[in-house]
Amino acid sequence: FFRLSLSVDMAVGLLGLPQLVLRARGWFFSAVTSRVYPLFFGRSFTALVQDHLKELHGVVLEVGAGDGRWFLETYGPSSSSGSTGCSRITKWIGVEPEPGLHRRLVERTRAVASTTEVSCLCQGAESLPEVPTGSVDFVVSVHVMCTIPEAVRAAVLEEAHRVLRPGGKLLLFDHTAAGSGPGLKLAVLRTLQVLLEPIWSACCGGCRFLPLWETYDGLRDLGFDVTYRRFLAPGKFWLFTGLARPHILGTAVKRGAAPSP
């Protein structure tokens, strides 16, 4: 059995199947983010993200950058907003731990490397020794915190605080658990989230329906001044997107005097 397993592993390695699998996974998740998001959430949802990220400038670090969708299509120099304030991004650091997505990220961001300094890191964001302390103006996280285990999430947020300069901002955008409140619709939504979360998580890279407002509140203890709002995001197909319609977006400003421009 050992010899057979070894032979199979050797054959897979010789055939280059691991690389093919990684490439296929990258293309799959890239297709999901580029096609499913617009199909089910529509332009109005993308506009919400774009509006939340409109002040980006200087050095920007994106946690869970995926295939670069948000940077390339929503707020970066080549996006529809690139001719305005977001063209002031001088350096962009994309952190993506999934190898297949990281490969796609590198491929897709080559086009803007001539106008913006781009660095793509294939690793988790809980430890970023490559990024100096206090060197980043903005840290961006869109639909990422829901996929990170609680212990790792705390480390990611602590690292975001470290790399941000005083006065730098952590911009967060997530879907959440439905939360408490009156009304039959909300009660049904909470029940569906609980019942369908295992299936949802398996299909969406470990994504869960979490009370992330508690995480946002906890940022104050890390040295941030925090504001956020909870809302129901727009969606085209309630049956699919209804589970993920409860959203939260927040801005966390690192305490301390901002340096003079």
C-alpha positions in Angstrom: 0.0 0.0 0.0 2.8 2.4 0.9 4.6 1.7 -2.4 1.3 2.2 -4.3 0.7 5.5 -2.5 4.2 6.6 -3.2 3.9 5.7 -6.8 0.7 7.7 -7.2 2.2 10.7 -5.5 5.2 10.5 -7.8 3.0 10.2 -10.8 0.9 13.2 -9.7 4.0 15.2 -9.2 5.6 14.2 -12.5 2.4 15.1 -14.4 2.3 18.5 -12.7 -1.2 17.9 -11.4 -0.8 19.9 -8.2 -0.1 23.0 -10.3 -3.0 22.2 -12.6 -5.3 21.9 -9.5 -4.0 25.2 -8.1 -4.6 26.9 -11.4 -8.1 25.4 -11.7 -9.0 26.5 -8.2 -7.7 30.0 -8.9 -9.8 30.2 -12.1 -12.8 28.8 -10.3 -12.8 31.4 -7.4 -11.9 34.1 -9.8 -14.9 33.2 -11.9 -17.1 33.2 -8.8 -16.0 36.7 -7.7 -16.1 38.2 -11.1 -19.3 36.7 -12.3 -21.4 35.6 -9.3 -21.0 38.9 -7.4 -22.3 41.1 -10.2 -25.0 38.6 -11.2 -26.5 38.2 -7.7 -25.6 41.4 -6.0 -25.7 43.9 -8.9 -24.1 47.2 -9.6 -25.6 48.9 -6.6 -23.6 46.5 -4.3 -20.4 47.3 -6.0 -21.2 51.0 -5.8 -21.5 50.6 -2.0 -18.0 49.1 -1.8 -16.6 51.7 -4.1 -18.1 54.5 -2.1 -16.7 53.1 1.2 -13.2 52.9 -0.4 -13.2 56.2 -2.3 -10.7 58.0 -0.1 -7.8 55.5 -0.6 -4.4 57.0 -1.3 -0.8 56.4 -0.6 0.2 52.9 0.5 -2.8 50.5 0.6 -2.7 46.9 1.9 -5.6 44.6 1.1 -6.3 41.6 3.3 -7.7 38.6 1.3 -7.1 40.2 -2.0 -8.4 37.2 -3.9 -7.7 37.6 -7.7 -7.5 41.4 -7.3 -11.2 42.0 -8.2 -11.7 44.9 -5.8 -8.4 46.6 -6.6 -8.6 46.2 -10.4 -12.4 46.8 -10.8 -13.5 48.9 -7.9 -10.9 51.3 -6.5 -7.5 50.9 -8.2 -5.9 53.0 -10.9 -7.5 50.9 -13.7 -11.0 50.8 -12.3 -13.9 53.2 -13.1 -12.8 55.3 -10.1 -9.2 55.4 -11.1 -9.4 58.8 -12.7 -10.4 60.3 -9.4 -8.9 60.0 -5.9 -8.0 56.4 -6.1 -5.4 57.1 -8.7 -3.4 58.5 -5.8 -2.5 55.0 -4.7 1.3 54.9 -4.9 1.8 51.3 -3.7 -0.6 48.4 -3.3 0.1 45.3 -1.3 -2.2 42.3 -1.9 -2.2 39.5 0.7 -3.8 36.3 -0.5 -3.0 32.9 1.2 -4.9 30.6 -1.4 -2.2 29.6 -3.9 -4.5 29.3 -6.9 -6.0 32.8 -6.2 -2.6 34.2 -5.6 -1.4 33.0 -9.0 -4.4 34.7 -10.6 -3.7 37.8 -8.5 -0.1 38.0 -9.9 -1.3 37.5 -13.4 -4.1 40.1 -13.3 -2.1 42.9 -11.5 0.8 42.9 -14.0 -1.1 45.4 -16.2 -1.1 48.1 -13.5 2.4 47.5 -12.3 3.7 50.2 -14.6 1.6 52.9 -12.9 1.4 51.7 -9.3 4.0 49.7 -7.3 2.4 46.3 -6.7 3.4 43.6 -4.3 1.5 40.3 -4.0 2.1 38.2 -0.9 1.1 34.5 -0.9 0.5 34.2 2.9 -1.9 34.9 5.7 -2.2 38.4 7.0 -1.7 37.4 10.7 2.1 38.0 10.3 3.6 40.4 7.7 7.3 40.8 8.5 7.8 42.1 4.9 5.7 45.2 5.8 7.4 47.7 8.1 5.6 49.1 11.2 3.7 52.3 10.5 4.3 52.2 6.7 0.7 51.8 5.4 -2.0 54.5 5.0 -5.0 52.1 4.5 -5.7 48.5 5.2 -8.7 47.2 3.2 -10.8 44.1 4.0 -13.9 43.2 1.9 -15.8 40.0 2.7 -12.8 38.5 4.5 -13.4 38.5 8.2 -16.2 36.0 7.9 -13.8 33.4 6.6 -11.1 33.8 9.2 -11.2 31.7 12.5 -11.6 33.9 15.6 -8.1 33.4 17.0 -6.4 34.1 13.6 -8.8 37.1 13.1 -7.5 38.7 16.2 -3.9 38.3 15.0 -4.8 39.8 11.6 -6.4 42.9 13.2 -3.4 43.3 15.5 -1.1 43.1 12.5 -3.2 45.7 10.7 -2.8 48.0 13.6 1.0 47.5 13.6 1.5 48.2 9.9 -0.8 51.3 9.8 0.7 54.7 10.5 -0.8 56.8 13.2 -4.1 58.2 11.8 -4.1 55.4 9.2 -7.4 53.7 8.5 -8.7 50.1 8.5 -11.7 49.9 6.1 -13.9 46.9 6.6 -16.9 45.6 4.7 -18.5 42.3 5.7 -21.7 40.3 5.7 -22.8 39.2 9.2 -25.2 37.1 11.1 -28.8 38.5 10.9 -28.6 39.5 14.6 -31.5 40.1 17.0 -34.6 42.2 16.3 -38.3 42.0 15.8 -40.0 40.9 12.6 -40.8 37.6 11.0 -38.5 38.2 8.0 -35.5 38.6 10.3 -36.4 35.6 12.4 -36.7 33.4 9.2 -33.3 34.8 8.0 -31.6 33.9 11.3 -33.0 30.4 11.1 -31.9 29.9 7.5 -28.4 31.1 8.3 -28.1 28.6 11.2 -29.5 25.7 9.1 -27.6 26.4 5.9 -24.3 27.6 7.2 -22.5 24.2 6.9 -23.4 24.0 3.2 -22.7 27.7 2.6 -19.3 27.4 4.4 -18.3 24.4 2.3 -19.2 26.2 -0.9 -17.7 29.6 0.0 -14.3 28.9 1.3 -15.1 28.6 5.0 -17.3 31.7 5.1 -19.7 31.9 8.1 -22.5 34.1 9.4 -20.9 35.7 12.4 -21.8 38.6 14.7 -18.9 40.6 13.4 -20.1 43.8 15.0 -18.6 42.3 18.1 -15.3 42.1 16.3 -15.6 45.7 15.2 -16.4 46.8 18.7 -13.3 45.0 19.9 -11.1 47.1 17.7 -11.3 49.9 20.2 -9.2 47.8 22.6 -6.5 47.5 20.0 -6.1 51.2 19.7 -8.6 52.2 17.0 -11.4 54.7 17.0 -14.3 52.9 15.3 -17.5 53.8 13.5 -19.7 51.4 11.7 -23.2 50.8 10.4 -25.3 47.7 9.8 -27.6 47.4 6.9 -29.3 45.0 4.4 -27.3 45.0 1.2 -29.1 45.0 -2.1 -29.5 41.7 -4.0 -31.1 40.4 -7.1 -32.1 36.9 -6.1 -33.4 36.7 -2.5 -33.2 32.9 -2.3 -29.4 33.0 -2.8 -28.2 36.4 -1.6 -30.8 36.7 1.2 -28.5 34.8 3.5 -25.7 37.3 3.0 -27.8 40.5 2.9 -27.1 41.5 6.5 -24.0 43.6 6.2 -21.7 45.8 8.2 -19.2 48.4 7.0 -16.8 50.2 9.3 -13.9 52.6 9.5 -11.3 52.1 12.2 -8.7 54.9 12.7 -5.5 54.1 14.4 -5.1 56.4 17.4 -2.1 58.8 17.4 -1.2 62.0 15.7 -1.1 61.7 11.9 2.2 62.9 10.4 2.2 66.2 8.6 1.9 65.8 4.8 
